[in-house]
């Protein structure tokens, strides 16, 4: 709040009450879509279901967010932000290059177990061009950080000198994605997935280290 000649004047940069209400309504719509995703997966995120869950009219969804594709993109953006928090925290930890790779793998697995529907949205995204593009950007960004850690390992001698860091990072990401994707397929139990991840991490670590 600013003053002009002693009288209070609303700050031009402060959002108006109407603007705040629009933002709150948009967030409530995305919250509802996210909850539907958590409970029933992508198929459960329909505009009528979001309308009922958020207690808003269908037209309000179109006005505040857009089509179903736009709603899914907004949910995907939240998943992207959540994934980045997990991964950035892992890469920020102190330690060797191998420690950072191990921390990143653990963080990715934790994200998949703690936020399964967000993980599935990123691992098997909806056929929405903008969402696919944003998820591809995140994948490239995170794989780039993994490649940098591997590159540091090559430089300090803890990783094989013949490794291509970028290809190795892509391979590791694909391998972990494959195992973690078993969580939504019939068959392996959660503890089986844990053992598979441990085995995969061991094989990857042994394969990346220099041979005697």
N, C-alpha and C positions, 0 to 999 in steps of 0.2 A: 504494500500500500504506500503510495506517494502522497505528498501534500502539495497543494497549490494555493498560495496566499492564505495559508492557515486552514484550508478545507481539505479533507481527505479525498484523494482521487484514486480510483482503481488502477493498479499497475497494468500498463498496456501489454506486458509480457505474460501476465498471469492468465491462465485459462479461465474462461467464463464458466458460470454455473452450467449453462447449456452444453458447453464443450466437455466439461467434466462428466456430465451425465451421458453424453455420447460415448466417451471413452469407457466409462464403467459398463455401459450396455454391451459394447463390443467385447470387453474382457469377460463378461458373464456368458456371452455366446460361445467364446472360445473355451471357457471353463467347462461349459456343458458338453461341447464336442469332445473335449479331452476326457471327461468322465465317461462318456459313451464309448470312446475308444478303449479306455481301460477295462471297461466291463464286457464289451462284446467285439472288439476289433474294428477294422475299417468298415465292414458291412453294417455295423450298428450306427455309424455316423451318417444319418440321413437328415435332410433339413427339417422334415416334420418332427423327427425325434429331438433334434436340437431345439426346435421351437418350443416343444412341450417341456423339455428339461430346463431351458433357460426362462420359460414363462414369458416368451415374447412372440409377437406375430411373425409369420414367415417374411413379410415385407420388411420388417425391422432387420432381419438377418441380411437380406439383400442390401438394405441401406447402409448397415454398419460394417458388414464384412464382405458380402457378395454371394456368389454361387457356392455350391458344395465344394468345387475345386478350390475356391478362395478360402473356405473354412478349413479344408484339409491342409492347405498351404500354411495357414496361420498356426494350426496345431503342429505342423512339421517344423515351423520356425521355433516354437517352444522346445521341441525335441532337440533341435540343433543347438540351441542355447544350453540346454541341460547337458548334452553330450560334451560340449566344449568346456563346461565347468569341470566335469570329471577329468577330462584328458589334460587340460591346462594345469590342473592341480598336480597331476602325476608328473608331468614334464618339469614342473617347477621344483620338485623335490631334489635335495642335494644328493650327490653320489656319483658313481661312475656311469659311463655310457650304458653298460649292461644293467645297472640299477635302474636307469631311466626307462629302458626297454621293458624290463620286468614290471616296473610300476605302471607303465602304460597298458600293458597286457592285463594286469590286475584291475586297473580302473575301467577298462573296456568291459571286462567280464562283470564287474560290479554294477556298471550302468545297465547291462543287459538283464541282470537278476533283479535289481531294485526298480528299474523302470522298463519292464518287459514290453509293454505296448509301444512306448516311445522307441525302444530299440528296434522292434519289428517294423515300425513305420520307416525308420532310416535304412534298415537292411532290406526291406521289401516295400519300397515306397509306392504310393498311388500313382497312377498314370496321369500325373498333372505336370505339364512341362516345367513350370516355374519351380515346383517342389523338387523335381528330378534335377534341375540345374543347381538349386541351392544345396541339395544333398551331395551332389557331385563336387561342388566347391568345398564343402566341409571335408569330404573324404580326401580330396587332394591336399587340403590344408593339414589335416591330421597325419596323413601318410608322409607328408613333407617333414613334419616334426620327427616322426619315427625314422625316416631316412637320415635326418641330421644326426640323430642319436647313434645310428649304425655307422655313419660316416665318422663320428667322433671315436667310435670303437675301433674302426680300421686305423685311424690316426694314432691311437694310443696303444695299439697292438693287442687289444682284447677281442678283436674280431678279425676274421680272415681278410687278408689284403685283396683277394680275388673277387670279393663280393661286390655286386652292383647295389649300392644302398637303396636306390629308388625301386629297383625290381624286387629286392629282398623285402622292403617295407610293404609293397603291394602284395607279395606272396604271403607274408605273415598276417596282414589284415584279412586277406581272403580265407586263410586257414582258420583263424579265430572266428571269423564271421560264420563260416560253415559249421563249426562245432556249436557255437552259441545258437545258431538257427535251429538246432535240434530241439531246443526248449519248447517250440510250438508244434513239433511233429510228434506223432504217436510213437512210443517205444521207450527211449532212454528216460530214466528218472533224473531228477535234479542232481542227486549225488553221483550218478553215472556221468553227467555232464561235467561235474567238478573233477572227477578222475580223468576224463578225457582231456580237459583243459590242462591239468597238471602234466599229463603225459606229453601233450603237444608242446607245452612250454619247455619241458626237458629236452625233447627232440630238437626243437628250434635252437635252444641254447647250445646244445652239443654240436649242432650243425654249423652254427655261426662262429664258435670259438676256433682259433687256429689249431691245426692238427700238429701233434708232436713231430 
